[in-house]
Amino acid sequence: MKFAIMAGHDDREPGNMANGLREADLMLELRHIVALKLRQLGHEVVEDGQRGVNKPLSDALRVAAGVELAVELHTNASDSPAAQGVEIVAPAKRRPLAQKMAQRIAEIIKSPTRRSLGWYSPEQHRIDRGWKNPAAMVRAGGMIVEVFFQSNPRELANYRAKYWLVADAIATCLHEESLAKASPPSSPL
């Protein structure tokens, strides 16, 4: 299966700036590791830039157009440093994958899943953000993984201590999804 793994935001718009770190930098590192792990599992992977480079959303959408599944990595933030949890904005057809991935990430960083067991419906995400349309990556069939709340010092520390495990969980879920797509459904006896 061919995947696109993208880091949310870019140098011009770095996303969250909580706890002295830039969201774009944290997710660039995660993007590289997830892509590496997927390649080790035998998948073709494209990224939205070379190592250390994070291109704007318009470029990421062009990359996403040529793959079977695109995943954009983000951190969440809130005015409350107690906000926590993992959530993944994904089309309804990706709901089971989103829930499985959110649960695995949550177990690693010792955080709850949010919304519907980690799945955040594109329509609710649009409403919550006050947008006219759902997020562009989701309209393109991709997933937006809100890995943790960067504004929560405990979640940030847990993530930073275990980001390789988080990357492995994301890559493993995507690999398992590709195996499920490749296996023909079993017929009843």
C-alpha positions in Angstrom: 0.0 0.0 0.0 1.2 3.5 -0.8 1.0 6.0 2.1 1.6 9.7 2.4 2.9 10.8 5.9 2.8 14.5 6.5 3.7 16.8 9.3 1.0 19.4 10.0 1.9 23.0 9.5 5.1 24.4 8.0 7.8 27.0 8.7 5.5 29.9 7.9 2.7 28.6 10.1 4.3 26.4 12.8 1.0 25.5 14.6 1.0 25.2 18.4 3.8 27.0 20.3 3.0 25.5 23.7 5.6 24.7 26.3 8.5 26.3 24.3 8.2 23.9 21.4 6.8 24.2 17.9 4.2 21.7 16.7 5.7 21.6 13.2 9.1 20.6 14.6 7.6 17.8 16.8 5.6 16.4 14.0 8.5 16.6 11.5 10.4 14.2 13.7 7.4 11.9 14.1 6.7 12.0 10.4 10.2 10.8 9.6 10.1 7.9 12.0 6.6 6.7 10.9 7.7 6.9 7.3 10.9 5.0 8.1 8.9 2.2 10.0 6.5 1.9 7.1 9.3 1.5 4.6 10.8 -1.2 6.8 7.5 -3.0 6.6 7.7 -2.9 2.8 5.4 0.0 2.0 5.9 2.8 -0.5 5.9 6.1 1.4 5.9 9.7 0.3 6.4 12.7 2.7 5.5 16.3 2.4 9.2 17.3 2.2 12.7 16.0 2.7 14.0 15.3 6.2 13.7 18.5 8.2 11.4 20.2 5.6 7.7 20.7 6.0 5.9 22.0 3.0 2.6 24.0 3.1 -0.8 22.3 3.1 -1.2 23.0 -0.7 1.9 20.8 -1.4 0.8 18.2 1.1 -2.6 17.9 -0.7 -0.8 17.3 -4.0 1.2 14.5 -2.4 -1.9 13.0 -0.8 -3.6 12.8 -4.2 -1.3 10.1 -5.4 -1.6 7.6 -2.5 -4.1 5.1 -1.1 -4.0 6.7 2.4 -2.7 10.1 3.6 -2.0 10.8 7.3 -1.3 14.2 8.6 0.3 14.4 12.1 -0.6 17.2 14.5 -0.6 18.1 18.2 -3.6 19.6 19.9 -3.6 22.6 22.2 -6.0 24.3 24.6 -6.1 27.3 27.0 -6.4 24.7 29.7 -3.1 22.9 30.5 -5.3 20.0 31.8 -6.8 19.2 28.4 -5.8 15.8 27.2 -6.5 13.0 24.9 -5.9 11.5 21.4 -8.3 12.1 18.6 -8.3 11.4 14.8 -10.3 13.3 12.3 -11.2 10.8 9.5 -13.9 10.0 7.0 -16.5 7.5 8.3 -15.0 4.7 6.2 -11.8 5.2 8.2 -13.5 5.2 11.6 -12.4 1.7 12.7 -8.8 2.5 11.8 -8.9 5.9 13.5 -10.3 4.3 16.7 -7.7 1.6 16.8 -4.8 4.0 16.2 -6.1 6.5 18.8 -6.4 3.7 21.4 -2.9 2.5 20.7 -1.4 5.9 21.0 -3.5 6.7 24.1 -2.2 3.5 25.8 1.4 4.5 25.1 1.2 8.1 26.3 -1.2 7.2 29.2 -4.0 9.4 28.0 -7.6 9.0 27.2 -9.2 8.9 23.7 -11.5 11.7 22.9 -14.8 12.0 21.0 -16.0 8.6 19.8 -13.3 6.3 21.1 -10.7 8.5 19.4 -12.6 9.1 16.1 -13.6 12.8 15.5 -16.2 13.1 12.7 -15.2 15.5 10.0 -18.5 17.3 10.3 -18.2 17.8 14.0 -14.6 19.0 13.5 -15.8 21.5 10.9 -18.5 22.8 13.3 -16.2 23.0 16.2 -13.7 25.0 14.2 -16.3 27.2 12.7 -15.3 26.3 9.1 -17.5 26.2 6.1 -16.1 22.9 4.9 -14.4 19.9 6.6 -10.6 20.0 6.7 -8.9 19.7 3.3 -6.9 16.6 4.2 -10.1 14.8 5.2 -12.0 15.9 2.1 -9.1 14.3 0.2 -9.8 11.0 2.0 -7.0 11.4 4.5 -6.7 11.3 8.3 -5.6 14.0 10.7 -4.0 12.5 13.8 -4.0 14.8 16.8 -1.4 12.8 18.7 -1.6 14.6 22.1 -2.2 17.9 23.8 1.1 19.9 23.5 -0.4 22.4 26.0 -0.5 19.7 28.7 3.0 19.4 30.2 2.3 15.8 31.4 1.1 14.6 27.9 4.1 16.4 26.3 6.5 14.7 28.7 4.9 11.3 28.1 5.0 11.8 24.3 8.7 12.9 24.3 9.7 9.9 26.4 7.9 7.5 24.1 7.6 9.0 20.6 9.4 6.1 18.9 6.7 3.8 20.4 4.0 6.2 19.2 5.5 6.1 15.7 5.6 2.4 15.8 1.9 2.3 16.8 0.9 4.5 13.9 3.0 2.5 11.4 1.7 -0.8 12.7 -1.9 0.3 12.5 -1.4 1.4 8.9 0.4 -1.8 8.1 -2.4 -3.9 9.6 -4.9 -1.8 7.5 -3.0 -2.6 4.4 -3.0 -6.4 5.2 -6.7 -6.3 5.8 -7.3 -4.6 2.4 -5.1 -7.1 0.7 -6.8 -10.2 2.2 -9.9 -11.3 0.4 -12.9 -11.7 2.6 -13.4 -15.3 3.9 -16.4 -17.1 2.6 -18.8 -18.9 4.9 -18.5 -22.6 4.9 
